């Protein structure tokens, strides 16, 4: 089951701090993508610079996108829709649509 609480927390944080959201960066220490902020909000440290960045979570180094997918417990198709966007608006719109879909979906 997807970790909606973490996704909602991250979206709320970025709504309160829109200047920190930048889908053109994984996370550069000042701004970051939705995937980068998911990692940070879960307690990961983002290391490196430019395109050579990774997340350290529970003392293990991981790719930022891989860790975000794991933390959110996403299927690959959902991850593609939510975490691979060109603009901030596309990312937040996709994430909110996913949350709504999950909240209204009958659970087994």
N, C-alpha and C positions, 0 to 999 in steps of 0.2 A: 504494500500500500504506500503511495507517495507520501512524502513528508510535507504535507500542506502547511503545517505550522511554521516550518523554516522558510518556506517560500513566501508565505504571507508576511512573516517578520521582515524578510529581506525587502519585499516590495514596500512595506510601510516605511522602513528605514530610508529607502531611496526616494519615496514620496516626500518625506520630511527633509531630505538632503539631495535635491535633484542635481546640484552642482557636482556631486560625487559620482553620478552615473554616466558612464561613457562606454558605449558598446564597441568603440574602436580600441579599447585597452582591456586586457585581462584584468590588470590591476597594476597601477604604476605608483602606488603609495599615496596618491592623492585622489585619483578617480579609478573607476573600474567597471567592468561589465557585470551583468547580473550573475554570471557564473562565479566571478571573482568575489563579489559581495556575499553570495551564498556561503562560500568557503570562509570568509572573514567572520560572518555572523555566527557560523558554527564553531568558531574558535581557532581556525587555521591561521597560520602566518603565511604571508605571500613573500616569496624570496626572488631575487634576481632582478634583472632589468630588461626593458624592451620585450623582445620576443622570447627571451630566455628566462622565463619565469615559471615557478612551480609553487605548490602549496605544501607546507609542512603541517601535518595533522596527526596528533597522537604519536609524535616522534617519527613519522614516516613521511618521506617526500613523495609527492604525487603530482601528476599533471592537474592543473586547475580544473579543466573541463571534466576530467575523469572523476575527480573528487566531488565536484558539484553534482554530477549524475548520481554518484553513490550516496551522497548525503541526502539528496532529494528522493532517492529510491525510484528513479524514473526509468521507464522503458525507453529504448533508443529512439523510437519515433517521437515520443513526447519530448525527449531531450533535444532532438533536432528542431522541433517547433518552438521550444521555449528558450534554448540557450544559444542558438545560432541565428542571430538577427543582425541587421545592418544598423538599425537606429534604436535609440532608447525607447521610443514609442512602440515600435514593433515588439521589442522584448517584453515590455510591461503589458501590452495588450495580449500577447500570446500567453503570458503567465497568468493573467487574470481570467482569461477564457478557460484555461486548463483548470484553474481552481474551481470555477463555476461548474464546469463539466463534472469534476470529481465530486463536488458537494451535492449535485443533483442526481448523480448516478446511483442506481440501486446497488447496494452492497450485498454480497452473498454471505 
